[in-house]
Amino acid sequence: MSGHSLAGLASSQVTATALGPWPGDDPLEATRTIRGELGSPHLPHLAELPGRGVGSDAVGRTAALLVELAVDVQPHGWRLVDRPGKDQQRALSALATDINVLADVAGAEDASAEAVKIQLRGPLSLAAGLYLHNGERALLDFGARRDITDSLAAGVAEHIARIRTAVPGAAVVVQLDEPDIAAVLAGTIPTASGYRTLRSVPLDEATAAWRRVVEALRAAGVAETVISVPEIEAPFARILASGADGVAVPLKALTTKQWEQLAGMVESGKRVWAGALPTGEPGEALPRTAELVDAVWRPWRQLGLPASSLAALRVTPSHGLAGHSPAAAKEILNRLTRLADGLNQLALG
């Protein structure tokens, strides 16, 4: 693991990171801003720039990494096909550019961050976002779901190796995004016709799919893997049963029961990535740092968690930042690090 283990990343303080999507189409500007704002002890990430178009979207970017499964773009979205085409090549080319830029920027730094984070679409939301030859979602078919999971697990090793080459000595952290998980498990994703919905995926199958990918990431030398979910009822316990090191979730609208589950995670040594900074609409004023600190600290205290355990937190925005201006996105990162500082002052008590 290149000298880094999860224990090595188990911070003694609250740190900050962002979720991945970033405004604009300039990877150099994005990388410089992110690494400038999220230097040690925080966690800079490899930006996703969906504004560049096809191949820089979250589904296409992850689908391009699949082994022995090719994709292209149809009017309804990314489709599994027999051989790679120009859309997949475009996705791979954009990703290669981003990794090269990361290597250049990190290499020019006086003191590089100790870790770097990348985002991947998780296996279930990936299956929901890919289509079969017949125009139906791959999620419909058990065999297709299994093939996508296996292919993603096989494809991560080379990707992680390229990231580690770009930032030698830095621990690699992976955020597996499952934005569609509630609909996948509830059976509410519509079929291509829109007249029916796809059958729900069993929770045991979902857990096994996560375990397959998490284990492949660990084998590739990843120091920490978290699974990112929306705040709506998400199976926190099953996510952790997959071997993930933690959960990333927006804090707004969490129920008392969910807060209690998060407290249980913290007590068992897992990480919570708290979406504690509501990003709001572009142009909307950000909450003051003191309000943000209180929104985390109040429920923390009510659950009986000690201030010292705040170090289990990594604070994030509630959502990706692609819809904001670059200046606003930079200000959000600045506010995040101030939130982390405020929580650390409480932790030191």
C-alpha atoms as one frame of an Amber mdcrd trajectory, in Angstrom:
protein
   0.000   0.000   0.000   2.918   2.323  -0.608   3.361   2.819   3.107  -0.199
   4.057   3.596  -2.961   2.186   5.350  -6.342   3.274   6.596  -4.764   3.636
  10.017  -2.303   6.074   8.510  -5.219   8.104   7.177  -7.198   7.968  10.415
  -6.826  11.643  11.052  -6.455  13.157  14.482  -8.508  16.093  13.220 -11.524
  16.997  11.112 -10.563  17.382   7.451 -12.331  18.643   4.336 -12.825  17.406
   0.787 -15.284  18.007  -2.061 -17.364  15.477  -3.960 -15.799  15.690  -7.426
 -17.902  17.634  -9.973 -16.334  21.039 -10.666 -17.300  23.982 -12.893 -15.718
  24.920 -16.189 -13.662  22.939 -18.688 -10.084  23.751 -17.691  -8.452  20.890
 -15.760  -5.337  22.948 -14.979  -7.285  25.765 -13.312  -9.469  23.253 -11.478
  -6.522  21.229 -10.184  -4.591  24.295  -9.024  -7.625  25.679  -7.197  -8.551
  22.401  -5.514  -5.016  21.616  -4.403  -4.483  25.203  -3.287  -7.597  25.225
  -1.106  -7.421  21.606   0.108  -3.753  21.258   1.030  -2.690  19.130   4.020
  -4.280  18.046   6.237  -7.261  18.183   3.856  -8.022  15.845   0.957  -7.742
  17.270  -2.580  -9.650  15.405  -5.280  -9.310  14.779  -8.990 -11.897  17.128
 -10.506 -14.677  15.912 -12.786 -15.533  18.572 -15.368 -18.935  17.619 -16.820
 -18.991  21.001 -18.620 -16.600  19.493 -21.179 -19.454  17.324 -22.451 -19.662
  13.665 -23.477 -17.172  11.460 -21.654 -16.610  13.872 -18.784 -19.917  12.978
 -17.152 -19.811  10.660 -14.127 -21.338   7.613 -15.874 -19.192   7.875 -18.998
 -16.027   8.490 -17.021 -16.463   5.313 -14.982 -17.875   3.229 -17.854 -14.730
   3.959 -19.884 -12.711   2.052 -17.257 -14.715  -1.175 -17.671 -12.716  -4.205
 -18.809 -14.071  -6.225 -21.777 -17.246  -4.117 -21.847 -17.392  -1.298 -24.397
 -19.749   1.688 -24.382 -20.961   4.450 -26.674 -23.518   7.240 -26.458 -27.054
   6.960 -27.832 -29.838   9.575 -27.546 -31.019   7.951 -24.291 -27.544   7.671
 -22.726 -24.501   5.402 -22.525 -25.039   1.955 -24.059 -23.072  -1.285 -23.839
 -21.796  -2.193 -27.316 -19.577  -4.781 -29.010 -16.508  -2.608 -29.539 -15.187
   0.717 -28.229 -15.997   3.787 -30.305 -15.165   7.485 -30.344 -17.259   8.306
 -27.250 -15.336   5.869 -25.066 -12.062   7.129 -26.507 -13.109  10.689 -25.717
 -13.807   9.717 -22.102 -10.446   7.951 -21.752  -8.616  10.873 -23.364 -10.204
  13.417 -20.994  -9.355  11.262 -17.989  -5.742  10.825 -19.182  -5.454  14.615
 -19.563  -6.761  15.128 -16.028  -4.285  12.640 -14.559  -1.379  14.226 -16.479
  -2.390  17.670 -15.196  -2.592  16.284 -11.660   0.938  14.898 -12.019   2.266
  18.251 -13.286   0.588  20.366 -10.588   1.416  17.980  -7.720   4.984  17.631
  -8.980   5.516  21.401  -8.840   4.298  21.727  -5.241   6.748  22.408  -2.427
   4.831  20.116  -0.079   2.323  17.788  -1.667  -0.840  16.621   0.115  -0.510
  13.242   1.799  -3.509  11.800  -0.046  -5.632  12.291  -3.167  -9.243  11.302
  -3.779 -10.930  10.043  -6.917 -14.607   9.395  -7.557 -16.143   6.412  -9.361
 -19.783   5.641 -10.061 -20.733   2.664  -7.870 -21.775  -0.630  -9.529 -25.537
  -0.285  -8.942 -25.920   3.310 -10.123 -23.606   2.443 -13.046 -25.945  -0.402
 -14.045 -28.874   2.013 -13.740 -27.099   4.518 -16.000 -26.019   2.087 -18.756
 -28.316   0.649 -21.423 -28.391  -2.714 -23.189 -28.614  -3.250 -26.972 -32.420
  -3.379 -26.739 -32.601   0.064 -25.138 -33.445  -1.157 -21.623 -31.320  -0.274
 -18.623 -28.636  -2.822 -17.736 -30.082  -2.779 -14.220 -32.971  -4.880 -15.544
 -30.785  -7.917 -16.165 -29.082  -9.877 -13.369 -26.335 -11.102 -15.702 -25.625
  -7.571 -16.910 -25.485  -6.267 -13.329 -22.997  -8.989 -12.405 -20.888  -8.383
 -15.531 -20.732  -4.628 -14.852 -19.680  -5.210 -11.244 -16.991  -7.727 -12.265
 -15.782  -5.490 -15.087 -15.554  -2.451 -12.798 -13.668  -4.493 -10.196 -11.232
  -5.599 -12.914 -10.826  -2.073 -14.302  -9.983  -0.202 -11.113  -6.470  -1.645
 -10.665  -4.965   0.037 -13.736  -6.747   3.315 -12.947  -5.455   3.356  -9.360
  -1.950   2.523 -10.590  -2.026   5.564 -12.903  -3.189   7.823 -10.060  -0.422
   6.524  -7.781   2.161   7.179 -10.509   0.852  10.743 -10.886   1.184  11.512
  -7.171   3.974   9.234  -5.879   3.777   8.492  -2.176   0.262   9.895  -1.746
  -2.416   7.617  -0.323  -5.332   7.092  -2.726  -8.858   7.482  -1.368 -11.904
   6.404  -3.405 -15.446   7.703  -3.207 -17.928   5.268  -4.795 -21.006   7.269
  -5.779 -24.410   5.591  -5.568 -26.844   8.463  -6.276 -29.563   6.091  -7.515
 -29.371   3.583  -4.671 -32.748   4.391  -3.068 -34.582   3.930  -6.389 -32.563
   0.788  -7.229 -33.477  -0.861  -3.926 -37.095   0.370  -3.939 -37.791  -0.689
  -7.536 -38.857   2.782  -8.687 -36.543   3.284 -11.688 -38.716   3.423 -14.845
 -38.289   1.099 -17.807 -37.416   2.548 -21.217 -41.115   2.849 -22.099 -41.853
   4.649 -18.850 -44.970   2.548 -18.286 -43.436   0.214 -15.723 -40.630   0.258
 -13.205 -37.665  -2.100 -12.916 -37.798  -4.753 -10.232 -35.900  -3.857  -7.068
 -32.396  -5.243  -6.630 -32.123  -7.411  -3.484 -30.120  -5.840  -0.678 -27.903
  -8.935  -0.445 -26.944  -8.550  -4.107 -26.192  -4.853  -3.608 -23.975  -5.614
  -0.615 -22.129  -8.310  -2.577 -21.570  -5.924  -5.510 -20.083  -3.285  -3.222
 -17.912  -5.895  -1.513 -16.558  -7.054  -4.879 -15.514  -3.524  -5.872 -14.252
  -2.513  -2.402 -12.060  -5.618  -2.240 -10.658  -4.895  -5.707  -9.857  -1.330
  -4.648  -8.141  -2.569  -1.498  -6.112  -5.060  -3.532  -5.065  -2.165  -5.790
  -3.611  -0.362  -2.772  -6.412   2.087  -1.982  -6.127   3.382   1.587  -9.778
   4.278   2.181 -13.056   3.679   0.334 -16.321   5.401   1.194 -19.694   4.916
  -0.463 -21.554   8.140  -1.173 -25.365   8.100  -0.966 -28.205  10.647  -0.913
 -29.748  11.478   2.460 -32.931   9.557   1.732 -33.047   6.237   3.589 -29.805
   4.543   2.652 -28.696   1.136   3.951 -25.779   2.379   6.070 -25.326  -0.962
   7.834 -25.144  -2.876   4.532 -22.691  -0.367   3.087 -20.370  -1.003   6.017
 -20.968  -4.755   5.790 -19.439  -4.569   2.302 -16.094  -3.637   3.848 -16.315
   0.080   3.013 -14.442   2.320   5.438 -17.262   4.798   5.754 -20.262   6.576
   4.301 -20.569   9.982   2.629 -24.010  11.569   3.092 -25.559  15.058   3.090
 -26.556  16.010   6.643 -29.588  18.090   5.728 -32.834  16.123   6.250 -31.176
  13.185   8.055 -33.602  11.555  10.477 -32.827  10.972  14.158 -32.540   7.258
  13.380 -29.972   7.959  10.652 -27.973  10.194  12.999 -27.972   7.341  15.515
 -26.662   4.990  12.817 -23.894   7.463  11.991 -23.024   7.661  15.694 -22.767
   3.868  15.765 -20.386   4.010  12.818 -18.156   6.527  14.557 -18.096   4.407
  17.711 -17.070   1.354  15.672 -14.139   3.224  14.118 -15.651   4.003  10.715
 -15.442   7.322   8.872 -18.359   9.674   8.228 -18.049  12.124   5.351 -20.572
  14.730   6.394 -22.193  16.817   3.652 -22.327  19.679   6.128 -22.170  22.665
   3.759 -25.445  23.152   1.826 -24.367  24.442  -1.574 -27.768  25.994  -2.369
 -28.485  27.604  -5.719 -25.685  29.282  -7.658 -25.315  32.838  -6.391 -26.949
  32.096  -3.038 -25.055  33.277   0.041 -23.302  30.540   2.004 -24.234  29.946
   5.652 -21.857  31.490   8.188 -19.143  29.211   9.570 -20.625  29.368  13.089
 -24.000  28.108  11.781 -22.317  25.238   9.966 -20.327  24.235  13.052 -23.487
  24.291  15.162 -25.405  22.148  12.644 -22.835  19.377  13.176 -22.029  19.911
  16.849 -25.621  20.077  18.167 -26.732  16.586  17.017 -23.261  15.231  17.850
 -23.633  16.367  21.443 -27.269  15.186  21.640 -26.133  11.694  20.628 -23.671
  11.682  23.513 -20.607  11.495  21.271 -17.456  13.016  22.782 -15.888  16.072
  21.164 -12.699  14.055  20.620 -14.548  11.720  18.217 -15.196  14.597  15.782
 -11.908  13.535  14.175 -13.883  10.701  12.526 -15.483  13.362  10.326 -14.499
  14.606   6.926 -16.665  17.563   5.909 -17.879  18.011   2.330 -20.358  20.155
   0.417 -23.851  18.636   0.244 -23.536  18.216  -3.539 -21.085  18.560  -6.401
 -20.067  22.071  -7.452 -20.354  21.895 -11.256 -23.353  24.250 -11.293 -21.472
  27.062  -9.556 -18.956  29.538 -10.940 -15.255  28.700 -10.401 -15.006  31.612
  -7.941 -18.040  30.374  -5.974 -16.674  26.816  -5.944 -13.373  28.118  -4.567
 -15.239  30.041  -1.853 -17.147  26.861  -0.916 -13.833  25.024  -0.403 -12.569
  27.928   1.708 -15.728  27.815   3.846 -15.328  24.050   4.225 -11.809  24.331
   5.615 -13.032  26.997   8.043 -15.810  24.645   9.138 -13.185  21.941   9.740
 -11.122  24.424  11.774 -14.184  25.327  13.879 -14.953  21.688  14.619 -11.298
  21.032  15.472 -11.392  23.823  18.051 -14.348  22.077  19.697 -12.563  18.723
  19.538  -9.572  20.184  21.356 -12.038  21.607  23.882
